[in-house]
Amino acid sequence: MQAQDEPRSGDGPADNTRIYLIEDDPTVLQFVRQALLSRPHWRLLGHSDSMAHARVHALRADANVFLVDLGLPDGRGEDLLHLLAREKPGAELLVFTVFGEESRLVGALEAGATGYVLKGCTGEDLTAAIEQIREGGAPISPLLARMLLKQFRLVQEALPVIPVVALREEVLLSERETDVLKLVAQGYVNKEIASKLAISPTTVGTHIKNLYRKLAVHSRVQVVRAAQERGLL
């Protein structure tokens, strides 16, 4: 069990980032604290070093970003992601782990993760991922994104064909949302999409949030799957 950190005050809505860390390694806790020094208006509300502690204290925390390790001493982080996705639907779930295997990545996203960052990154990489996820993006490295889409295509090829005539009329996307959707399906991350479409990453994040809402999903892999089922890709 870990004591909670004292909150720090912010200046405005853009600084209203409240983080809860679920991680059993003290060195990672110190890394996160050090990284957050560059964002003085963000708050680290507290952290848990076990599944049992997180089931109680994380659920009580008024956080809008949860950093979740997948390798907890008393359980799998994927199970905790399921719980947080159900109990904290308005929060972002950012996996922060050493596991880069396709199976763990896919499992985490299907459990409700909205981003996936590998340990070993810099403090700037971590804060950038948190900023991106708060802006509506889904931070994930290009390599992992392409791994994910490769795995997704293999799964899709094994599924029976689903009639899409009736589904086409259920969702109306703008031209720009369709452009963003196609690039997401190709495995591009928000910064790459922004560059290709000559728009800001924040605008890309807004379009992705709209796609999540219109397709009634909450992860990048689900939005591609739902779009394919509806004949939008």
Solvent accessible surface area in square Angstrom, and as a share of the most:
residue,aa,sasa,rsa
1,M,162,0.72
2,Q,64,0.28
3,A,84,0.65
4,Q,111,0.49
5,D,36,0.19
6,E,145,0.65
7,P,77,0.48
8,R,81,0.30
9,S,98,0.63
10,G,42,0.40
11,D,116,0.60
12,G,30,0.29
13,P,125,0.79
14,A,97,0.75
15,D,36,0.19
16,N,65,0.33
17,T,4,0.02
18,R,36,0.13
19,I,0,0.00
20,Y,1,0.00
21,L,1,0.01
22,I,0,0.00
23,E,4,0.02
24,D,57,0.30
25,D,54,0.28
26,P,91,0.57
27,T,97,0.56
28,V,18,0.10
29,L,12,0.06
30,Q,99,0.44
31,F,66,0.27
32,V,0,0.00
33,R,78,0.28
34,Q,119,0.53
35,A,10,0.08
36,L,1,0.00
37,L,108,0.54
38,S,66,0.43
39,R,67,0.24
40,P,79,0.50
41,H,58,0.26
42,W,11,0.04
43,R,63,0.23
44,L,6,0.03
45,L,25,0.12
46,G,0,0.00
47,H,5,0.02
48,S,0,0.00
49,D,30,0.15
50,S,22,0.14
51,M,10,0.04
52,A,64,0.49
53,H,18,0.08
54,A,0,0.00
55,R,110,0.40
56,V,66,0.38
57,H,54,0.24
58,A,0,0.00
59,L,49,0.24
60,R,182,0.66
61,A,7,0.05
62,D,99,0.51
63,A,9,0.07
64,N,16,0.08
65,V,0,0.00
66,F,0,0.00
67,L,0,0.00
68,V,0,0.00
69,D,9,0.05
70,L,1,0.01
71,G,32,0.31
72,L,13,0.07
73,P,92,0.58
74,D,75,0.39
75,G,29,0.28
76,R,121,0.44
77,G,0,0.00
78,E,11,0.05
79,D,72,0.37
80,L,0,0.00
81,L,0,0.00
82,H,101,0.45
83,L,21,0.10
84,L,0,0.00
85,A,28,0.22
86,R,156,0.57
87,E,87,0.39
88,K,43,0.18
89,P,112,0.71
90,G,77,0.74
91,A,15,0.12
92,E,20,0.09
93,L,4,0.02
94,L,0,0.00
95,V,0,0.00
96,F,4,0.02
97,T,0,0.00
98,V,99,0.57
99,F,56,0.23
100,G,25,0.24
101,E,90,0.40
102,E,51,0.23
103,S,83,0.54
104,R,36,0.13
105,L,0,0.00
106,V,26,0.15
107,G,26,0.25
108,A,0,0.00
109,L,6,0.03
110,E,74,0.33
111,A,3,0.03
112,G,3,0.03
113,A,0,0.00
114,T,16,0.09
115,G,1,0.01
116,Y,1,0.00
117,V,16,0.09
118,L,63,0.31
119,K,46,0.19
120,G,83,0.79
121,C,27,0.16
122,T,78,0.45
123,G,22,0.21
124,E,143,0.64
125,D,73,0.38
126,L,0,0.00
127,T,1,0.01
128,A,38,0.30
129,A,7,0.05
130,I,0,0.00
131,E,62,0.28
132,Q,30,0.13
133,I,0,0.00
134,R,85,0.31
135,E,79,0.36
136,G,2,0.02
137,G,4,0.04
138,A,4,0.03
139,P,7,0.04
140,I,16,0.08
141,S,45,0.29
142,P,57,0.36
143,L,126,0.63
144,L,4,0.02
145,A,2,0.01
146,R,98,0.36
147,M,41,0.19
148,L,3,0.02
149,L,13,0.06
150,K,113,0.48
151,Q,56,0.25
152,F,6,0.03
153,R,123,0.45
154,L,99,0.49
155,V,60,0.34
156,Q,45,0.20
157,E,137,0.62
158,A,86,0.67
159,L,83,0.41
160,P,107,0.68
161,V,145,0.84
162,I,77,0.39
163,P,114,0.72
164,V,31,0.18
165,V,119,0.68
166,A,79,0.61
167,L,41,0.20
168,R,126,0.46
169,E,145,0.65
170,E,110,0.49
171,V,12,0.07
172,L,149,0.74
173,L,36,0.18
174,S,53,0.34
175,E,146,0.65
176,R,87,0.32
177,E,9,0.04
178,T,37,0.21
179,D,44,0.23
180,V,0,0.00
181,L,0,0.00
182,K,100,0.42
183,L,22,0.11
184,V,2,0.01
185,A,18,0.14
186,Q,102,0.45
187,G,1,0.01
188,Y,46,0.18
189,V,17,0.10
190,N,2,0.01
191,K,131,0.56
192,E,52,0.23
193,I,0,0.00
194,A,5,0.04
195,S,90,0.58
196,K,111,0.47
197,L,32,0.16
198,A,93,0.72
199,I,41,0.21
200,S,52,0.34
201,P,55,0.35
202,T,70,0.41
203,T,52,0.30
204,V,0,0.00
205,G,0,0.00
206,T,69,0.40
207,H,31,0.14
208,I,1,0.01
209,K,87,0.37
210,N,38,0.19
211,L,1,0.00
212,Y,20,0.08
213,R,159,0.58
214,K,66,0.28
215,L,4,0.02
216,A,91,0.71
217,V,27,0.15
218,H,89,0.40
219,S,0,0.00
220,R,10,0.04
221,V,6,0.03
222,Q,35,0.16
223,V,1,0.01
224,V,3,0.01
225,R,65,0.24
226,A,9,0.07
227,A,0,0.00
228,Q,65,0.29
229,E,52,0.23
230,R,45,0.16
231,G,23,0.23
232,L,39,0.19
233,L,77,0.38
